[in-house]
Amino acid sequence: MKNRCRPHRTCRDSSSSPLSHGVTKAIRDSWILGLLLIVALASGWARTTTSATASESEGPGESGEAALRNPFERVRGLPYRSQMCGTGQPGRLSSAMACERIDRVFRELGYELQPGYAYRKGNVAFTADGYDPAKGVGYVFASAGRLSDDAFLSWTRSPRGDVEGDRDLQRHRLRVDAKNVSQGLADLAYEVIAKEGDAFDVAFAEWRIAYDAERLSMSEIDKVNQRGPKRGEFIAIVTPFDPRYEFEWEGNREQGDRERELLEQLAIETDPTRQETLRDEIWKEIASEALARLEHDVREYIRWARSRGLP
């Protein structure tokens, strides 16, 4: 009788077992997945490199339609609490020099802005420094006089009740506020100051209503920024309290050749009118970099608005 030996399971060829098949398949699948991952990573790196190269070639502010943004969507620096002079505060753009630069940009790009435009839509009311009603675009340079008490907190200003019933204090406040409002409202303030008795009280109450209507509150700023573009209206809220447009005064930086030249002229100038002109030119020279940043952002704002339907 032949000795027939039944093969033990462990004697079988391992390559023929179900377990070995599973292991082999898992290894093969892992290798394929690894290869696919390497290909995907390489493809992503190539796209990133291409995008970065394109951005570098386009330069600042020229990164294509997909990168357009509203530089004034979030109004920086507000609410602002003022401080007394001599505390090392940075220089800030004046309304005159900022509006001159902003007006020039809008004009170059084909917009006809009406100065001192009274904007009234629903529960939002203020005076725009420039607005083109035909195209629905403009701006407000929100200096201290253009901001309500919740947006500009002055260290010199007490609550409004401090002037009630005191005509001398009311006249003083009119003179102070007239320096920071539109020309029309400033003229009206001096008309009120000239009145006496009950006529003054009535005119002062009317002036305060007009003064409040001209100034922007924080809630109105939010509505202009959020609702306006949805209705096809584009009003840039620019403020001198934005840190992007600050600059250093003489003692904190190196003077340029042009600035030194103007200072030398001012030192020997005797005509008061010419002195004032030279001071303005010096201030513009000191603030030249801040003005350049402002101009860049205004141009970028208009590009952004055009991408959203501004004619």
ZIWO-V410766 format. One record per run of one state. SS is the DSSP state (H for helix, E for strand, C for the rest). FROM is the first residue (numbers start at 0). TO is the last residue. If there is no record, write none. Layout:
ss = <SS/SS>
from = <FROM/FROM>
to = <TO/TO>
This chain:
ss = <C/H/C/H/C/H/C/H/C/E/C/E/C/H/C/E/C/E/C/E/C/H/E/C/E/C/H/C/H/C/H/C/H/C/E/C/H/C/E/C/H/C/E/C/H/C/H/C/H/C/H/C>
from = <0/8/11/13/16/17/58/64/67/79/81/90/91/94/108/113/121/123/132/136/141/143/146/147/151/153/159/163/166/178/182/193/196/214/215/216/217/231/233/238/242/245/246/247/249/252/256/268/271/286/287/306>
to = <7/10/12/15/16/57/63/66/78/80/89/90/93/107/112/120/122/131/135/140/142/145/146/150/152/158/162/165/177/181/192/195/213/214/215/216/230/232/237/241/244/245/246/248/251/255/267/270/285/286/305/310>
